[in-house]
Amino acid sequence: MLKILDENSKIKNLEVIWYFEEDDEDHYETGQFFEEKLERTKFIYVCLSEARNQNFLVA
């Protein structure tokens, strides 16, 4: 699905907010893998423990 969105020329900007647990390196690395494969998609990485400490609620 991300690849289809990334390749859609009608979409000007595409951002993915990638949430991960601090101790889940595999999940973080999966986000990095997707980021490498998707040319036009910007990834923003959010560590859940840091988000909770800053009262940044995740839906």
Residue, then its C-alpha position, 0 to 999 in steps of 0.5 A: m500500500l505504501k508503495i502504491l501511494d509513493e508511486n502516485s504522481k497525484i500525491k505531492n507529499l507523503e509522510v509516514i509517522w512510524y511509532f516504535e517501542e524503545d526496546d523494539e529494534d526490529h520494528y524501528e529497522t523495518g521502518q528504515f527498510f520501508e524508508e529506503k524503498l520508498e523514494r518520495t515518502k518522508f518518515i518521521y520516527v516517534c519513540l513511544s516512551e518519549a512521546r508518552n513522557q512529552n504527553f504526546l498521545v497516540a490514537 
